[in-house]
Amino acid sequence: MDFNAKIMEDLKAAMKAKDKTRLAVIRSIKSALMNAKIKKNEALTPDDELAVVASELKQRQDSLVEFENAGRQDLADQLKAEIEIVKEYLPAALSDEELAKVVDETISEVGASSMKDMGNVMKALMPKVKGRADGAKVNQLVKAALSK
């Protein structure tokens, strides 16, 4: 089943179940996908779809931090529920050990030896972990590995 078909099936299921939170999140994802398709002016590739959903997740995570800092626990709790729904549309996240292994392998592949090579490492690494790891966390691991 392709991604759009899955979104439509889940949308119908959320409507039937009268699950307002799930319905709103799925509509938001569907809307973001349509906007990306219009902007690109052609069909989205699976990587494009993954990037759109990852972006939706990132927006919610950033908002969650802001709501928690502002003391708005009611909104933070709602966003936590939305984040869990969005995560269902992303591949399983890499564990810290798996991510560290991929970072080390990529550094070896690129032949990086210092912080000067960080750009090349990130360029080679990000497509491997796209949608499965947070970019800031990847950046932090690469910095730590290159500064040894």
C-alpha positions as CSV (number, residue, x, y, z in Angstrom):
1,M,0.0,0.0,0.0
2,D,1.5,3.4,-0.9
3,F,1.7,6.2,1.5
4,N,-1.2,8.3,0.2
5,A,-3.5,5.2,0.3
6,K,-2.4,4.6,3.9
7,I,-3.1,8.2,4.9
8,M,-6.6,8.0,3.3
9,E,-7.4,4.7,5.1
10,D,-6.3,6.1,8.4
11,L,-8.3,9.3,7.7
12,K,-11.4,7.3,7.1
13,A,-10.8,5.2,10.2
14,A,-10.3,8.3,12.4
15,M,-13.5,9.8,11.0
16,K,-15.5,6.6,11.8
17,A,-13.9,6.4,15.3
18,K,-14.6,10.1,15.9
19,D,-11.0,10.5,17.1
20,K,-10.6,14.2,16.7
21,T,-6.9,14.4,17.6
22,R,-5.9,11.6,15.1
23,L,-8.2,13.2,12.5
24,A,-6.6,16.6,12.9
25,V,-3.1,15.2,12.7
26,I,-3.8,13.1,9.6
27,R,-5.4,16.0,7.9
28,S,-2.4,18.2,8.7
29,I,0.0,15.6,7.2
30,K,-2.3,15.2,4.1
31,S,-2.3,19.0,3.7
32,A,1.4,19.2,4.1
33,L,1.9,16.5,1.5
34,M,-0.4,18.3,-1.0
35,N,1.4,21.6,-0.4
36,A,4.7,19.9,-1.1
37,K,3.3,18.2,-4.2
38,I,2.0,21.6,-5.5
39,K,5.3,23.3,-4.7
40,K,7.3,20.6,-6.5
41,N,4.8,20.6,-9.4
42,E,5.1,16.8,-9.7
43,A,4.4,13.6,-7.8
44,L,6.3,13.2,-4.5
45,T,8.9,10.4,-4.2
46,P,8.8,8.2,-1.0
47,D,11.8,10.2,0.2
48,D,9.9,13.5,-0.3
49,E,6.9,12.1,1.6
50,L,9.2,11.0,4.4
51,A,10.8,14.5,4.6
52,V,7.4,16.1,4.8
53,V,6.3,13.9,7.7
54,A,9.6,14.4,9.4
55,S,9.1,18.1,9.1
56,E,5.6,17.8,10.6
57,L,7.2,15.9,13.5
58,K,9.9,18.5,14.0
59,Q,7.4,21.4,14.0
60,R,5.5,19.7,16.8
61,Q,8.6,18.9,18.8
62,D,9.7,22.5,18.6
63,S,6.3,23.7,19.7
64,L,6.3,21.2,22.5
65,V,9.5,22.7,23.9
66,E,8.0,26.2,23.7
67,F,4.7,25.2,25.4
68,E,6.6,23.5,28.2
69,N,8.8,26.5,28.7
70,A,5.8,28.7,28.8
71,G,4.1,26.5,31.4
72,R,1.2,25.5,29.1
73,Q,1.0,21.8,30.1
74,D,-2.5,21.5,28.6
75,L,-1.1,22.3,25.1
76,A,2.1,20.3,25.7
77,D,0.0,17.2,26.5
78,Q,-2.0,17.6,23.4
79,L,1.2,18.0,21.3
80,K,2.7,14.8,22.9
81,A,-0.4,12.9,21.7
82,E,0.0,14.4,18.2
83,I,3.7,13.5,18.1
84,E,2.9,9.9,18.8
85,I,0.5,9.8,15.9
86,V,3.0,11.5,13.5
87,K,5.7,9.0,14.5
88,E,3.4,6.2,13.3
89,Y,4.1,7.4,9.7
90,L,7.9,7.4,10.1
91,P,10.2,4.5,10.0
92,A,11.4,3.2,13.4
93,A,14.0,5.5,14.9
94,L,17.6,4.4,15.2
95,S,18.8,3.5,18.7
96,D,21.8,5.5,20.0
97,E,24.0,2.4,19.4
98,E,22.8,2.0,15.8
99,L,23.2,5.7,15.1
100,A,26.8,5.7,16.6
101,K,27.6,2.7,14.4
102,V,26.3,4.5,11.2
103,V,28.3,7.6,12.2
104,D,31.5,5.7,12.6
105,E,31.0,3.8,9.4
106,T,30.3,7.0,7.4
107,I,33.4,8.7,8.9
108,S,35.5,5.7,7.8
109,E,33.9,5.7,4.3
110,V,34.5,9.4,3.8
111,G,38.0,9.2,5.3
112,A,37.3,12.1,7.7
113,S,40.0,12.8,10.3
114,S,39.2,16.3,11.6
115,M,36.4,18.8,12.1
116,K,37.3,20.2,8.7
117,D,35.7,17.1,7.2
118,M,32.4,17.5,9.1
119,G,30.5,18.9,6.0
120,N,31.5,15.9,3.9
121,V,30.5,13.4,6.7
122,M,27.1,15.1,7.2
123,K,26.5,15.2,3.5
124,A,27.1,11.4,3.2
125,L,25.4,10.6,6.5
126,M,22.1,12.4,6.4
127,P,20.6,10.4,3.5
128,K,21.3,7.2,5.4
129,V,19.4,8.3,8.6
130,K,16.8,10.5,7.0
131,G,13.6,10.3,9.0
132,R,15.1,7.8,11.4
133,A,17.3,10.2,13.5
134,D,17.2,13.8,14.6
135,G,19.6,16.0,12.7
136,A,20.8,17.8,15.8
137,K,21.6,14.5,17.5
138,V,23.5,13.3,14.4
139,N,25.4,16.6,14.3
140,Q,26.4,16.2,17.9
141,L,27.6,12.6,17.4
142,V,29.6,13.5,14.4
143,K,31.3,16.4,16.2
144,A,32.1,14.1,19.2
145,A,33.5,11.5,16.9
146,L,35.6,13.9,14.8
147,S,37.0,15.7,17.9
148,K,38.5,12.5,19.4
